[in-house]
């Protein structure tokens, strides 16, 4: 049970990092989209963009963490 608790704690730590990275990136993308389209995007598009980036990154972080834990469990270090 402790292994699973540590796994989810590591995932949540990475998701916190994800928020720190994706919030500024989303606002930069918003600025670029506004500049390129002369402000023709509605606010709803930015919410969808932020949700897509956050959800996609969270899934990616969760899968890579799960694979990392599986690999460490399946291939313990040899002495």
ZIBEL-V618026 format. One record per pair of residues at least 24 apart in sequence whose C-alpha atoms are under 10 Angstrom apart, sorted by sequence separation. I is the first residue (numbers start at 1). J is the second residue. If there is no record, write none. Layout:
BEGIN
I/J
I/J
END
This chain:
BEGIN
26/50
25/50
26/51
23/50
26/53
22/50
25/53
26/54
22/51
23/53
22/53
23/54
22/54
21/54
19/53
18/53
19/54
22/57
18/54
18/55
19/57
15/54
18/57
19/58
15/55
18/58
15/57
16/58
14/57
15/58
18/61
14/58
15/59
12/58
15/61
11/58
14/61
15/62
11/59
14/62
12/61
11/61
12/62
10/61
11/62
14/65
10/62
11/63
11/64
8/62
11/65
7/62
10/65
11/66
10/66
8/65
7/65
8/66
7/66
7/68
7/69
6/69
4/69
3/69
END
